[in-house]
Amino acid sequence: MNIDVPEGRDPIEYVWGELVPGIGPAAANFSLAVYAHTTLGLREFEAARLRVAQINGCVFCLDWRTERDGEKVEPGFLDAVTDWRTTGAFDDRTRLAAEYAERYALDHHNLDEDFWTRMTAHYTQREIAELTMCLGSWLAFGRLNRVLGLDTRCVLTPPPDGP
């Protein structure tokens, strides 16, 4: 499905801002809050986000890399996310973030006691709640963008100061 976007309009701004004005701006604010207010480390944040992007198949989300204080994850990080079970590039927190993202997106009914024991050994309850909210945002909005065909029509623009 491809939403008809008026010529010359940004697909995300149009769908999220104008097409559904009672819901879209609130959804956009939630989506932006995940990036602006997270307390999670960049690597675990990106491991979880990219694993959801892989599952959703959102082209835009797969191309995006979160930047914090001028830092981004290293080239090849996406490949490490694909191989989260066996990669040597991840510490325990990062590996658990990727695992949680996958299980949250594909098998949330089977998040068992063993998983939660491992998770609570490395994350506080606050961090788990925050990561869960992030996962919900990425799962919902990445799928929205993919299903409505927005993910291949979005353009990443560099900040005004350059790339």
TORMIGU-147447 format. One record per atom (N, C-alpha, C, O): x negated, y, z. Coordinates in steps of 0.05 Angstrom, whole numbers. Atoms other than C-alpha are relative to their C-alpha. Example, Ala and Ser with C-alpha at 12.3 -4.5 7.8 and 13.67 -1.06 7.14 Angstrom:
REM residues 2
{{-18 -24 0}}
{{-246 -90 156}}
{{-18 24 0}}
{{-39 24 13}}
{{16 -24 -1}}
{{-273 -21 143}}
{{15 22 14}}
{{5 44 18}}
END
This chain:
REM residues 163
{{-17 -24 0}}
{{0 0 0}}
{{-18 25 0}}
{{-36 26 16}}
{{14 -26 0}}
{{-26 69 -17}}
{{20 22 4}}
{{39 25 -12}}
{{-17 -23 -5}}
{{8 129 13}}
{{-6 21 -22}}
{{-29 26 -28}}
{{4 -21 19}}
{{19 183 -39}}
{{-9 26 14}}
{{6 37 31}}
{{11 -24 -13}}
{{-25 241 -18}}
{{0 22 -22}}
{{-10 18 -44}}
{{0 -22 20}}
{{-14 308 -53}}
{{-28 7 -10}}
{{-47 6 6}}
{{26 -6 12}}
{{-70 327 -100}}
{{-15 22 15}}
{{-3 42 24}}
{{17 -19 -14}}
{{-127 364 -67}}
{{2 -1 30}}
{{-11 15 44}}
{{-4 2 -29}}
{{-106 343 3}}
{{-17 -22 11}}
{{-21 -43 -2}}
{{15 20 -14}}
{{-149 304 52}}
{{20 -22 9}}
{{40 -15 23}}
{{-19 21 -8}}
{{-114 236 62}}
{{5 -2 29}}
{{28 -5 38}}
{{-3 2 -29}}
{{-127 232 136}}
{{16 23 12}}
{{35 20 27}}
{{-14 -23 -11}}
{{-105 303 151}}
{{29 0 -9}}
{{46 8 7}}
{{-27 0 10}}
{{-43 294 108}}
{{17 -20 15}}
{{38 -14 26}}
{{-16 21 -13}}
{{-19 228 137}}
{{1 3 30}}
{{23 2 42}}
{{0 -3 -29}}
{{-41 239 209}}
{{11 26 9}}
{{20 28 32}}
{{-8 -26 -10}}
{{-23 312 212}}
{{27 10 -10}}
{{42 23 5}}
{{-24 -11 12}}
{{35 326 165}}
{{23 -20 -5}}
{{46 -14 -1}}
{{-20 19 8}}
{{70 263 143}}
{{17 -9 24}}
{{41 -13 21}}
{{-15 8 -24}}
{{90 243 214}}
{{-8 20 23}}
{{-23 12 41}}
{{9 -21 -19}}
{{83 308 254}}
{{6 -5 29}}
{{-7 7 46}}
{{-6 5 -28}}
{{114 281 317}}
{{-18 -21 12}}
{{-20 -23 37}}
{{17 22 -10}}
{{66 222 323}}
{{-30 4 -9}}
{{-48 0 7}}
{{27 -1 11}}
{{5 235 278}}
{{-19 17 16}}
{{-41 8 23}}
{{19 -16 -15}}
{{-27 293 316}}
{{-7 -12 28}}
{{-29 -10 37}}
{{5 13 -26}}
{{-19 256 383}}
{{-19 -24 -4}}
{{-37 -28 12}}
{{18 23 6}}
{{-51 194 352}}
{{-28 10 -6}}
{{-48 -2 3}}
{{26 -12 6}}
{{-107 237 324}}
{{-15 9 25}}
{{-39 5 27}}
{{12 -9 -25}}
{{-119 268 392}}
{{-11 -24 16}}
{{-33 -22 28}}
{{9 24 -14}}
{{-124 198 424}}
{{-25 -11 -14}}
{{-45 -17 -1}}
{{23 10 15}}
{{-171 175 369}}
{{-25 17 5}}
{{-47 6 9}}
{{23 -18 -5}}
{{-216 236 378}}
{{-10 -2 29}}
{{-34 1 34}}
{{8 2 -28}}
{{-215 229 454}}
{{-18 -23 6}}
{{-35 -21 23}}
{{17 24 -3}}
{{-246 160 449}}
{{-29 7 -4}}
{{-47 -3 9}}
{{28 -8 6}}
{{-308 192 419}}
{{-9 23 18}}
{{-32 23 27}}
{{8 -23 -15}}
{{-308 257 458}}
{{-4 -5 30}}
{{-20 9 43}}
{{0 3 -29}}
{{-298 230 528}}
{{-10 -27 10}}
{{-8 -33 34}}
{{9 26 -9}}
{{-329 161 529}}
{{-24 3 19}}
{{-40 21 16}}
{{24 2 -17}}
{{-379 144 584}}
{{-17 -24 -6}}
{{-37 -29 6}}
{{14 24 8}}
{{-401 80 550}}
{{-26 7 -15}}
{{-27 28 -28}}
{{24 -4 15}}
{{-471 74 522}}
{{5 -3 -30}}
{{24 -16 -38}}
{{-3 -1 29}}
{{-479 85 448}}
{{0 -28 -13}}
{{16 -35 -30}}
{{2 27 12}}
{{-500 13 432}}
{{24 -17 5}}
{{34 -30 -13}}
{{-23 17 -5}}
{{-443 -22 467}}
{{25 12 -13}}
{{43 -2 -23}}
{{-22 -14 13}}
{{-394 31 441}}
{{1 -8 -30}}
{{22 -16 -40}}
{{1 5 29}}
{{-417 20 369}}
{{3 -30 -6}}
{{14 -37 -27}}
{{-3 28 4}}
{{-421 -56 376}}
{{30 -8 0}}
{{39 -23 -17}}
{{-29 6 -2}}
{{-348 -59 397}}
{{15 13 -23}}
{{32 0 -36}}
{{-14 -14 22}}
{{-326 -7 346}}
{{-4 -13 -27}}
{{14 -17 -42}}
{{6 13 26}}
{{-361 -40 288}}
{{11 -28 -2}}
{{19 -36 -24}}
{{-12 27 1}}
{{-336 -109 307}}
{{29 2 -7}}
{{40 -14 -23}}
{{-28 -5 7}}
{{-265 -83 305}}
{{2 9 -29}}
{{20 0 -44}}
{{-1 -9 28}}
{{-280 -48 239}}
{{-4 -24 -19}}
{{9 -26 -40}}
{{4 23 17}}
{{-306 -114 210}}
{{26 -17 -1}}
{{34 -27 -22}}
{{-24 16 -1}}
{{-243 -150 232}}
{{23 14 -15}}
{{38 1 -30}}
{{-21 -15 14}}
{{-197 -95 207}}
{{-6 3 -30}}
{{13 5 -46}}
{{8 -4 28}}
{{-236 -89 141}}
{{2 29 -8}}
{{4 35 -32}}
{{-2 -29 7}}
{{-233 -13 145}}
{{-26 10 -11}}
{{-46 11 3}}
{{24 -9 14}}
{{-283 13 95}}
{{-12 25 13}}
{{-36 26 18}}
{{8 -25 -13}}
{{-286 82 126}}
{{-14 -6 27}}
{{-35 5 33}}
{{10 6 -27}}
{{-297 53 196}}
{{-27 -15 -2}}
{{-45 -10 15}}
{{25 14 3}}
{{-352 7 171}}
{{-23 18 -8}}
{{-46 14 -1}}
{{20 -19 9}}
{{-389 65 138}}
{{-8 20 22}}
{{-30 31 21}}
{{4 -20 -21}}
{{-383 111 199}}
{{-20 -10 21}}
{{-20 -33 28}}
{{17 6 -23}}
{{-437 113 253}}
{{3 23 19}}
{{-1 46 13}}
{{-3 -20 -21}}
{{-423 149 318}}
{{-27 12 6}}
{{-47 -2 8}}
{{25 -14 -7}}
{{-475 201 335}}
{{4 13 27}}
{{24 25 33}}
{{0 -13 -26}}
{{-492 224 405}}
{{-27 13 5}}
{{-47 0 4}}
{{24 -15 -5}}
{{-542 277 421}}
{{-22 -5 -21}}
{{-45 -8 -15}}
{{18 4 23}}
{{-573 268 352}}
{{-9 -28 -4}}
{{-25 -33 -22}}
{{8 28 2}}
{{-579 193 361}}
{{23 -17 -13}}
{{46 -12 -8}}
{{-18 21 11}}
{{-546 137 320}}
{{-14 -27 4}}
{{-38 -28 10}}
{{12 27 -1}}
{{-556 62 323}}
{{-18 -4 -24}}
{{-15 10 -44}}
{{20 4 21}}
{{-613 36 281}}
{{12 -13 -25}}
{{33 -26 -24}}
{{-8 15 24}}
{{-607 12 209}}
{{0 -30 6}}
{{-18 -39 21}}
{{-1 29 -6}}
{{-588 -61 210}}
{{18 -7 23}}
{{23 -31 28}}
{{-17 5 -23}}
{{-543 -53 271}}
{{25 -15 -8}}
{{35 -32 6}}
{{-24 14 10}}
{{-482 -74 230}}
{{-5 -29 -4}}
{{13 -46 3}}
{{6 28 4}}
{{-516 -139 212}}
{{-2 -14 27}}
{{6 -37 30}}
{{2 12 -27}}
{{-532 -151 286}}
{{28 -4 11}}
{{33 -24 25}}
{{-27 3 -10}}
{{-458 -140 302}}
{{13 -25 -13}}
{{27 -40 0}}
{{-10 24 13}}
{{-440 -193 250}}
{{-10 -25 14}}
{{5 -44 17}}
{{13 23 -12}}
{{-488 -240 285}}
{{-2 3 31}}
{{-21 -5 43}}
{{1 -7 -28}}
{{-471 -217 356}}
{{-6 -24 19}}
{{-18 -20 40}}
{{4 23 -17}}
{{-473 -288 384}}
{{-30 -7 2}}
{{-39 -16 23}}
{{28 10 1}}
{{-546 -301 364}}
{{-21 22 -4}}
{{-45 15 -1}}
{{20 -21 6}}
{{-580 -234 349}}
{{-17 5 25}}
{{-8 4 48}}
{{18 -8 -21}}
{{-640 -216 390}}
{{0 30 4}}
{{-15 40 22}}
{{0 -30 -1}}
{{-624 -142 380}}
{{18 10 22}}
{{18 34 28}}
{{-19 -9 -20}}
{{-571 -140 435}}
{{-7 -8 28}}
{{-17 -30 33}}
{{1 7 -29}}
{{-575 -137 511}}
{{27 -12 7}}
{{45 -14 -9}}
{{-24 14 -9}}
{{-521 -171 552}}
{{25 18 -3}}
{{46 9 -11}}
{{-23 -18 2}}
{{-476 -109 554}}
{{9 3 -29}}
{{33 3 -34}}
{{-6 -4 28}}
{{-479 -98 479}}
{{13 -25 -12}}
{{33 -24 -26}}
{{-11 25 10}}
{{-466 -172 464}}
{{29 -4 11}}
{{47 -12 -4}}
{{-27 3 -11}}
{{-407 -173 512}}
{{20 20 -12}}
{{43 13 -16}}
{{-18 -19 13}}
{{-378 -110 480}}
{{9 -11 -27}}
{{33 -8 -34}}
{{-8 12 26}}
{{-379 -144 412}}
{{18 -24 4}}
{{38 -27 -11}}
{{-17 23 -6}}
{{-350 -208 441}}
{{28 9 8}}
{{48 -1 -2}}
{{-26 -10 -10}}
{{-295 -169 477}}
{{16 11 -24}}
{{40 6 -26}}
{{-14 -12 23}}
{{-278 -131 413}}
{{12 -22 -17}}
{{35 -20 -26}}
{{-10 22 17}}
{{-272 -196 373}}
{{23 -14 14}}
{{44 -19 1}}
{{-21 14 -14}}
{{-231 -231 426}}
{{25 17 3}}
{{48 7 1}}
{{-22 -19 -3}}
{{-187 -170 438}}
{{16 1 -27}}
{{41 2 -26}}
{{-13 -3 26}}
{{-172 -164 363}}
{{12 -26 -10}}
{{32 -26 -25}}
{{-8 25 12}}
{{-164 -238 347}}
{{13 -21 19}}
{{27 -39 10}}
{{-8 21 -18}}
{{-149 -278 410}}
{{3 10 29}}
{{-6 -3 48}}
{{-3 -12 -26}}
{{-129 -234 468}}
{{14 -17 21}}
{{11 -13 45}}
{{-14 18 -19}}
{{-85 -288 499}}
{{-19 -19 14}}
{{-12 -32 34}}
{{19 20 -11}}
{{-147 -330 513}}
{{-25 13 12}}
{{-46 2 12}}
{{22 -13 -16}}
{{-190 -280 552}}
{{1 -14 27}}
{{17 -6 44}}
{{-1 18 -24}}
{{-205 -331 606}}
{{-17 10 23}}
{{-31 30 21}}
{{14 -7 -24}}
{{-235 -329 675}}
{{-31 1 -5}}
{{-44 18 7}}
{{29 0 6}}
{{-305 -347 648}}
{{-8 26 -13}}
{{-28 38 -6}}
{{6 -25 13}}
{{-303 -287 602}}
{{0 23 20}}
{{-18 40 20}}
{{-2 -23 -19}}
{{-280 -239 657}}
{{-22 -1 21}}
{{-30 20 30}}
{{22 2 -18}}
{{-333 -266 704}}
{{-26 12 -12}}
{{-40 27 0}}
{{23 -11 14}}
{{-387 -250 652}}
{{3 30 -4}}
{{-16 45 0}}
{{-5 -28 5}}
{{-355 -183 636}}
{{-4 17 25}}
{{-17 38 24}}
{{2 -16 -24}}
{{-349 -159 708}}
{{-28 -1 13}}
{{-34 14 31}}
{{28 0 -9}}
{{-422 -179 721}}
{{-16 23 -13}}
{{-37 31 -3}}
{{15 -21 15}}
{{-442 -124 671}}
{{15 26 -3}}
{{3 46 -10}}
{{-16 -24 3}}
{{-385 -74 669}}
{{17 5 25}}
{{26 -14 38}}
{{-18 -7 -22}}
{{-347 -37 723}}
{{29 -1 -10}}
{{34 -3 -34}}
{{-28 0 8}}
{{-271 -38 723}}
{{6 25 -16}}
{{22 23 -36}}
{{-5 -25 16}}
{{-271 34 698}}
{{-11 -4 -28}}
{{3 4 -47}}
{{12 4 27}}
{{-317 15 640}}
{{17 -19 -16}}
{{20 -16 -40}}
{{-17 19 14}}
{{-273 -44 623}}
{{26 13 -9}}
{{35 8 -32}}
{{-25 -14 8}}
{{-210 -1 623}}
{{-6 19 -23}}
{{10 21 -42}}
{{8 -19 21}}
{{-246 51 580}}
{{-5 -15 -26}}
{{5 -7 -47}}
{{6 16 24}}
{{-272 -1 531}}
{{26 -11 -12}}
{{29 -12 -36}}
{{-25 11 9}}
{{-203 -32 527}}
{{17 22 -15}}
{{29 16 -35}}
{{-14 -22 14}}
{{-172 36 509}}
{{-13 6 -27}}
{{1 11 -46}}
{{14 -4 26}}
{{-226 46 456}}
{{8 -21 -20}}
{{14 -15 -43}}
{{-7 23 18}}
{{-212 -23 427}}
{{29 4 -11}}
{{34 -1 -34}}
{{-28 -4 9}}
{{-137 -7 424}}
{{1 21 -21}}
{{16 19 -41}}
{{1 -22 19}}
{{-151 58 388}}
{{-11 -10 -27}}
{{2 -6 -48}}
{{12 9 25}}
{{-197 26 337}}
{{16 -21 -14}}
{{18 -21 -39}}
{{-16 21 13}}
{{-153 -34 325}}
{{24 12 -14}}
{{30 6 -37}}
{{-24 -12 11}}
{{-91 7 315}}
{{-5 19 -24}}
{{6 16 -45}}
{{3 -21 20}}
{{-118 65 275}}
{{-18 -9 -24}}
{{-14 0 -46}}
{{15 12 22}}
{{-169 26 234}}
{{18 -17 -18}}
{{16 -16 -42}}
{{-20 16 16}}
{{-113 -21 213}}
{{19 18 -15}}
{{26 13 -38}}
{{-17 -20 13}}
{{-68 38 198}}
{{-14 10 -25}}
{{-2 11 -47}}
{{15 -11 23}}
{{-121 68 153}}
{{-4 -21 -22}}
{{-1 -14 -46}}
{{4 22 20}}
{{-134 1 119}}
{{26 -7 -14}}
{{27 -9 -39}}
{{-26 9 11}}
{{-62 -19 110}}
{{12 21 -19}}
{{24 14 -39}}
{{-12 -22 17}}
{{-41 49 81}}
{{-19 9 -21}}
{{-13 29 -36}}
{{19 -7 22}}
{{-102 52 35}}
{{-15 26 4}}
{{-25 37 -15}}
{{14 -25 -6}}
{{-132 112 70}}
{{-30 -4 2}}
{{-46 14 -2}}
{{28 6 -6}}
{{-198 78 86}}
{{-19 3 -24}}
{{-43 8 -20}}
{{17 -3 23}}
{{-224 81 15}}
{{2 28 -13}}
{{-12 34 -32}}
{{-3 -27 11}}
{{-201 153 2}}
{{-10 21 19}}
{{-10 45 12}}
{{11 -20 -19}}
{{-232 186 63}}
{{-29 6 -8}}
{{-43 -12 -18}}
{{27 -9 6}}
{{-296 225 53}}
{{-13 9 25}}
{{-3 26 40}}
{{15 -10 -23}}
{{-348 233 107}}
{{-14 25 -8}}
{{-30 26 -27}}
{{13 -26 6}}
{{-370 305 107}}
{{-21 6 22}}
{{-15 2 45}}
{{20 -7 -19}}
{{-435 326 140}}
{{8 24 16}}
{{24 41 6}}
{{-6 -24 -16}}
{{-432 377 196}}
{{-10 25 -15}}
{{-27 22 -32}}
{{9 -24 13}}
{{-441 450 175}}
{{-30 5 -1}}
{{-40 17 -20}}
{{29 -4 -1}}
{{-514 449 195}}
{{-15 -19 -18}}
{{-40 -17 -20}}
{{13 19 18}}
{{-529 393 145}}
{{2 -28 10}}
{{14 -32 32}}
{{-3 28 -7}}
{{-534 317 148}}
{{-14 -8 26}}
{{-13 -31 34}}
END
